[in-house]
């Protein structure tokens, strides 16, 4: 039994490391796609927010010449100066904090202006390149970001299960006699195992339907922007719920044999009783 438990723990540790890497990848890709999509949508507008604000402040009923001057010259100049000043202040604030932390005198503004200007040029060049490459929109950015968000959420739930950070209703267990606590824990783990297993089965059914559509012919069951199968996103549901079901069962068996953890990294969530005593003291 101990050898089997040790092998299961090593396997779970390997799965845990893989989940962490995959979660980092999904969150990074989701962040990149959302950022690029927001930048593209913001800077591809015919009239930006700065120009609209200046038109509203300067003119009641602007003529075509006035509108062209604001949207083509004044607005971009104001936005450029504002963004440049923001980056200079950010660079100077970063240098000031570093100097204070190192016990050095306050830095001068010259290098801060240089760093801010170089950052401004780099960001402007990046946005120009983005608009040149994607003048209308980034194909599939939002849908792909939603797919990565689905994987991120499901992986986060699986990691929370492994770390005993999932939501638990402890009202019954706290009132249960200590002598009968272990059978109750095993029963609770069995219910959680069954619930997650049911969701995993439903996820497999949904995944199989999408996989069948995708394999039936070219261009079927894929994203509109790129020929990537839709079932890749759906696969997160059966995979993570299967892992969670096994983890619930393993934790239940472990607590049934050795008793529930009372503290340390293996204890579940927050010790509310200890927190209450700390607040009262």
PyMOL commands that set and color helices and strands:
alter all, ss='L'
color gray80, all
select helices_A, chain A and resi 2-43+49-58+64-101+109-133+141-162+171-175+178-216+231-258+272-280
alter helices_A, ss='H'
color red, helices_A
deselect
rebuild
show_as cartoon
